[in-house]
Structures are given as structure tokens and as C-alpha cells.
């Protein structure tokens, strides 16, 4: 049940219906994610990251994520969330 809830929440975040306020609690040994410090996030960036098995990507608060990057991430179950702060 927990996995279904997490999957639904992550999907809503990817679609822009929810905003990520803090990093989720991770299980020991789970994917720690990565911080991508770019202004514009392209599909190729997501492909490169996904090839290493990472499923969570944090981007800057003002980062622009292209539609192709969002679609690629969505198809592969990669969560992209924006950092908190001012």
C-alpha cells in the first residue's frame, strides 16, 4: 500500500499538481538521488543520469525542465523535484 501511495504522490509531483517541500524519508540502501545544477534541464541530462540508476533528481528552484525531459523521466519512473528556499 505504501508503495502505491508513494508512486501516486511522485506522479502528481512530476505533473506539477504537488510541490515537493522536503526530501522523503528513504529506506536504508535506497537511491539517494542527485542534485543537478543547471538552469535548463534537457532530455539528454535525464538520460545520462538515468543510465547510472538514479531515480530522484533535485533541480534549482528556478530551473526550467523541458517537456521532453519530463516525459522521459515519467516513462522511467524518475522523480524530478525543485529545491526549497528563496
MODELLER restraints for C-alpha pairs under 7 A, 6 or more apart:
rsr = mdl.restraints
at = mdl.atoms
rsr.add(forms.Gaussian(group=physical.xy_distance, feature=features.Distance(at['CA:10:A'], at['CA:79:A']), mean=6.32, stdev=0.5))
rsr.add(forms.Gaussian(group=physical.xy_distance, feature=features.Distance(at['CA:12:A'], at['CA:18:A']), mean=5.68, stdev=0.5))
rsr.add(forms.Gaussian(group=physical.xy_distance, feature=features.Distance(at['CA:13:A'], at['CA:19:A']), mean=5.94, stdev=0.5))
rsr.add(forms.Gaussian(group=physical.xy_distance, feature=features.Distance(at['CA:13:A'], at['CA:20:A']), mean=6.85, stdev=0.5))
rsr.add(forms.Gaussian(group=physical.xy_distance, feature=features.Distance(at['CA:14:A'], at['CA:79:A']), mean=6.46, stdev=0.5))
rsr.add(forms.Gaussian(group=physical.xy_distance, feature=features.Distance(at['CA:14:A'], at['CA:80:A']), mean=6.46, stdev=0.5))
rsr.add(forms.Gaussian(group=physical.xy_distance, feature=features.Distance(at['CA:20:A'], at['CA:81:A']), mean=6.07, stdev=0.5))
rsr.add(forms.Gaussian(group=physical.xy_distance, feature=features.Distance(at['CA:20:A'], at['CA:82:A']), mean=6.80, stdev=0.5))
rsr.add(forms.Gaussian(group=physical.xy_distance, feature=features.Distance(at['CA:21:A'], at['CA:84:A']), mean=6.40, stdev=0.5))
rsr.add(forms.Gaussian(group=physical.xy_distance, feature=features.Distance(at['CA:31:A'], at['CA:54:A']), mean=6.30, stdev=0.5))
rsr.add(forms.Gaussian(group=physical.xy_distance, feature=features.Distance(at['CA:31:A'], at['CA:55:A']), mean=6.67, stdev=0.5))
rsr.add(forms.Gaussian(group=physical.xy_distance, feature=features.Distance(at['CA:33:A'], at['CA:54:A']), mean=5.76, stdev=0.5))
rsr.add(forms.Gaussian(group=physical.xy_distance, feature=features.Distance(at['CA:33:A'], at['CA:55:A']), mean=6.27, stdev=0.5))
rsr.add(forms.Gaussian(group=physical.xy_distance, feature=features.Distance(at['CA:33:A'], at['CA:56:A']), mean=4.37, stdev=0.5))
rsr.add(forms.Gaussian(group=physical.xy_distance, feature=features.Distance(at['CA:33:A'], at['CA:57:A']), mean=5.53, stdev=0.5))
rsr.add(forms.Gaussian(group=physical.xy_distance, feature=features.Distance(at['CA:34:A'], at['CA:56:A']), mean=6.47, stdev=0.5))
rsr.add(forms.Gaussian(group=physical.xy_distance, feature=features.Distance(at['CA:34:A'], at['CA:57:A']), mean=5.06, stdev=0.5))
rsr.add(forms.Gaussian(group=physical.xy_distance, feature=features.Distance(at['CA:34:A'], at['CA:58:A']), mean=6.15, stdev=0.5))
rsr.add(forms.Gaussian(group=physical.xy_distance, feature=features.Distance(at['CA:35:A'], at['CA:57:A']), mean=5.84, stdev=0.5))
rsr.add(forms.Gaussian(group=physical.xy_distance, feature=features.Distance(at['CA:35:A'], at['CA:58:A']), mean=4.66, stdev=0.5))
rsr.add(forms.Gaussian(group=physical.xy_distance, feature=features.Distance(at['CA:35:A'], at['CA:59:A']), mean=5.96, stdev=0.5))
rsr.add(forms.Gaussian(group=physical.xy_distance, feature=features.Distance(at['CA:36:A'], at['CA:57:A']), mean=6.72, stdev=0.5))
rsr.add(forms.Gaussian(group=physical.xy_distance, feature=features.Distance(at['CA:36:A'], at['CA:58:A']), mean=6.05, stdev=0.5))
rsr.add(forms.Gaussian(group=physical.xy_distance, feature=features.Distance(at['CA:36:A'], at['CA:59:A']), mean=5.16, stdev=0.5))
rsr.add(forms.Gaussian(group=physical.xy_distance, feature=features.Distance(at['CA:37:A'], at['CA:59:A']), mean=6.29, stdev=0.5))
rsr.add(forms.Gaussian(group=physical.xy_distance, feature=features.Distance(at['CA:37:A'], at['CA:60:A']), mean=6.45, stdev=0.5))
rsr.add(forms.Gaussian(group=physical.xy_distance, feature=features.Distance(at['CA:38:A'], at['CA:63:A']), mean=6.81, stdev=0.5))
rsr.add(forms.Gaussian(group=physical.xy_distance, feature=features.Distance(at['CA:39:A'], at['CA:63:A']), mean=4.66, stdev=0.5))
rsr.add(forms.Gaussian(group=physical.xy_distance, feature=features.Distance(at['CA:39:A'], at['CA:64:A']), mean=6.13, stdev=0.5))
rsr.add(forms.Gaussian(group=physical.xy_distance, feature=features.Distance(at['CA:40:A'], at['CA:63:A']), mean=5.76, stdev=0.5))
rsr.add(forms.Gaussian(group=physical.xy_distance, feature=features.Distance(at['CA:40:A'], at['CA:64:A']), mean=4.74, stdev=0.5))
rsr.add(forms.Gaussian(group=physical.xy_distance, feature=features.Distance(at['CA:40:A'], at['CA:65:A']), mean=5.94, stdev=0.5))
rsr.add(forms.Gaussian(group=physical.xy_distance, feature=features.Distance(at['CA:41:A'], at['CA:64:A']), mean=6.02, stdev=0.5))
rsr.add(forms.Gaussian(group=physical.xy_distance, feature=features.Distance(at['CA:41:A'], at['CA:65:A']), mean=4.68, stdev=0.5))
rsr.add(forms.Gaussian(group=physical.xy_distance, feature=features.Distance(at['CA:41:A'], at['CA:66:A']), mean=6.21, stdev=0.5))
rsr.add(forms.Gaussian(group=physical.xy_distance, feature=features.Distance(at['CA:41:A'], at['CA:69:A']), mean=6.89, stdev=0.5))
rsr.add(forms.Gaussian(group=physical.xy_distance, feature=features.Distance(at['CA:42:A'], at['CA:65:A']), mean=6.54, stdev=0.5))
rsr.add(forms.Gaussian(group=physical.xy_distance, feature=features.Distance(at['CA:42:A'], at['CA:66:A']), mean=5.72, stdev=0.5))
rsr.add(forms.Gaussian(group=physical.xy_distance, feature=features.Distance(at['CA:42:A'], at['CA:69:A']), mean=5.28, stdev=0.5))
rsr.add(forms.Gaussian(group=physical.xy_distance, feature=features.Distance(at['CA:43:A'], at['CA:68:A']), mean=5.49, stdev=0.5))
rsr.add(forms.Gaussian(group=physical.xy_distance, feature=features.Distance(at['CA:43:A'], at['CA:69:A']), mean=3.82, stdev=0.5))
rsr.add(forms.Gaussian(group=physical.xy_distance, feature=features.Distance(at['CA:43:A'], at['CA:72:A']), mean=6.59, stdev=0.5))
rsr.add(forms.Gaussian(group=physical.xy_distance, feature=features.Distance(at['CA:46:A'], at['CA:69:A']), mean=6.29, stdev=0.5))
rsr.add(forms.Gaussian(group=physical.xy_distance, feature=features.Distance(at['CA:46:A'], at['CA:73:A']), mean=6.70, stdev=0.5))
rsr.add(forms.Gaussian(group=physical.xy_distance, feature=features.Distance(at['CA:55:A'], at['CA:77:A']), mean=6.78, stdev=0.5))
rsr.add(forms.Gaussian(group=physical.xy_distance, feature=features.Distance(at['CA:55:A'], at['CA:78:A']), mean=4.40, stdev=0.5))
rsr.add(forms.Gaussian(group=physical.xy_distance, feature=features.Distance(at['CA:55:A'], at['CA:79:A']), mean=6.11, stdev=0.5))
rsr.add(forms.Gaussian(group=physical.xy_distance, feature=features.Distance(at['CA:56:A'], at['CA:78:A']), mean=5.70, stdev=0.5))
rsr.add(forms.Gaussian(group=physical.xy_distance, feature=features.Distance(at['CA:56:A'], at['CA:79:A']), mean=4.79, stdev=0.5))
rsr.add(forms.Gaussian(group=physical.xy_distance, feature=features.Distance(at['CA:56:A'], at['CA:80:A']), mean=6.02, stdev=0.5))
rsr.add(forms.Gaussian(group=physical.xy_distance, feature=features.Distance(at['CA:57:A'], at['CA:79:A']), mean=6.12, stdev=0.5))
rsr.add(forms.Gaussian(group=physical.xy_distance, feature=features.Distance(at['CA:57:A'], at['CA:80:A']), mean=4.75, stdev=0.5))
rsr.add(forms.Gaussian(group=physical.xy_distance, feature=features.Distance(at['CA:57:A'], at['CA:81:A']), mean=6.37, stdev=0.5))
rsr.add(forms.Gaussian(group=physical.xy_distance, feature=features.Distance(at['CA:58:A'], at['CA:80:A']), mean=5.80, stdev=0.5))
rsr.add(forms.Gaussian(group=physical.xy_distance, feature=features.Distance(at['CA:58:A'], at['CA:81:A']), mean=5.00, stdev=0.5))
rsr.add(forms.Gaussian(group=physical.xy_distance, feature=features.Distance(at['CA:58:A'], at['CA:82:A']), mean=5.57, stdev=0.5))
rsr.add(forms.Gaussian(group=physical.xy_distance, feature=features.Distance(at['CA:58:A'], at['CA:83:A']), mean=6.19, stdev=0.5))
rsr.add(forms.Gaussian(group=physical.xy_distance, feature=features.Distance(at['CA:59:A'], at['CA:81:A']), mean=6.24, stdev=0.5))
rsr.add(forms.Gaussian(group=physical.xy_distance, feature=features.Distance(at['CA:59:A'], at['CA:82:A']), mean=4.91, stdev=0.5))
rsr.add(forms.Gaussian(group=physical.xy_distance, feature=features.Distance(at['CA:59:A'], at['CA:83:A']), mean=6.02, stdev=0.5))
rsr.add(forms.Gaussian(group=physical.xy_distance, feature=features.Distance(at['CA:60:A'], at['CA:82:A']), mean=5.61, stdev=0.5))
rsr.add(forms.Gaussian(group=physical.xy_distance, feature=features.Distance(at['CA:60:A'], at['CA:83:A']), mean=5.42, stdev=0.5))
rsr.add(forms.Gaussian(group=physical.xy_distance, feature=features.Distance(at['CA:61:A'], at['CA:82:A']), mean=5.15, stdev=0.5))
rsr.add(forms.Gaussian(group=physical.xy_distance, feature=features.Distance(at['CA:61:A'], at['CA:83:A']), mean=5.18, stdev=0.5))
rsr.add(forms.Gaussian(group=physical.xy_distance, feature=features.Distance(at['CA:61:A'], at['CA:84:A']), mean=6.60, stdev=0.5))
rsr.add(forms.Gaussian(group=physical.xy_distance, feature=features.Distance(at['CA:73:A'], at['CA:79:A']), mean=6.77, stdev=0.5))
